[in-house]
């Protein structure tokens, strides 16, 4: 159900077409909650059916139509209720740590390659999130800019501040994973020499 709330979060800033939702999702909410368009479009339709969104058809091109989704008061209420509820944490499904627990079955070079891949992945993600923090800090992120334009002046600092806080947490998590994988490389060298 978190996809639903990620979409509601995005639509609190402005009404969007399905295509715009997907595009903006990838540039903002998608950094913390991944979803392909094959999940987004059906969820938008379910949310409209459930009264959380209203879709207004608009002309598109010469004969086409597209639907622009607006969050309804019920959608705002559902989002606010979710925000005011403590999450139930799901049990872990962590393939890299499962794999690491059984590295004795891997060829040493394959184990090293896995740790290097883990470092590369988390280094890349940390850089993406650092770029997002910079765009949030200088207000060049287009989704944030639109949200801030519509927000009262007294709310703007917390709107940006909480988003920066989120990405900083993700950067710290990535750094921890990089350090863990580096220790893994050292352990492989120690145990396989």
Secondary structure, 3 states (H helix, E strand, C coil): CHHHHHHHHHHCCCCEEHHHHHHHHHHCHHHCCCCCHHHHHHHHHHHHHCCCEEEEEEEECCCEEEEEEEECHHHHHHHHHHHCCCCCCCCCCCHHHHHHCCHHHCCHHHHHHHHHHHHHHHHHHHHHHHHHHHHHHCCCCHHHHHHHHHCCHHHHHHHHHHHHHHHHHHHHHHHHHHHHHHHHHHHHHHHHC
